[in-house]
Amino acid sequence: MRYGLLGDIHGNLTALETVIDFLESEGVDQFFSVGDIVGYGASPSECIELLIEKKVRAVKGNHDAACLREISTEFFNPHARRAVEWTRDQLDAEHMNWLSELPMVLTLPECSIVHGTLDDPDQFEYVQCTDDADPTLDEMVLPICFAGHTHVPVTIVRLLDDITRTAFTLEPEIDLSELSRAFINVGSVGQPRDEDPRAAASIFDTDTDLVHMRRIAYDISKAAQSIRNAGLPPILADRLFLGV
Ligand code: ZN
C-alpha cells in the first residue's frame, strides 16, 4: 500500500487539489489527514467535501476543535481567531458533524496518526525539538507516528543501535527499517511555515518501508486571492508566498 499523508490543510483548496492529484499520480491508494483541515484558508467546506469524496481518514486538529467550540480560542492570535469565527459561519451542519466525529488518534496496523502528540493528544502540544518528542516516542507501541501542528516537516527518530538517543533528520527519504521509532511531522499542505512556500505531503510505502517527504508547487496566487475575496485578514494571504 502507498499511504498519502496530508498535513495541516487549513481550508486551502488550491493546495489540497494539487497535492491530491500529485499523490495519486505517485500511486497513493489511501489518504490520511493529520488534522487542522479548516482555519486560515477560504475554502473550508470545499476541503471537507473533497476529503469525504476521497474517503480520507482524518484526526482532529486544534483549529477543527476550535471551530466546534470544543476548545477556546483564547490562546489563538487575533488573525487565527478571526479565521475560526469566519470558518464557523461557512460550515453547514453536515460538515460540522463530520469534523466533530473525527478521532484524536488513528491507529492503523503499521502506524499511528495524531495532530500534536501521542502522549496527550487533547492538549495539542507542539513538538519543536527532540526533547518535545520524547513522551510520544516513549508512548508509541507501533514504530511510526505521523503528526502535524507545527507546519514544519521533520522526522524525529530513535535508532535501532541506540534506542536511548533521540535525533532528528530533514532527509526527504526515511528508511524505516533502520529505525526503532520515527515521529514524522509531514508539514503543511495549506500553510507551510519552514520558509518553503510549496505544499508539503508524505508518502508512506508499507511494502518498501520507506517514507518520502515531498514538496509540491501550487498556484499560491489563486489561494491568496480567495482569502482576500473572503474578507479574511490579508496577512493570511501574504504569508503563503513566504512560507511562514
Ligand atoms: Zn495547523
Residues whose N, C-alpha, C, O or C-beta is under 5 A from the ligand:
A	BS01	ZN	D8 D36 H149
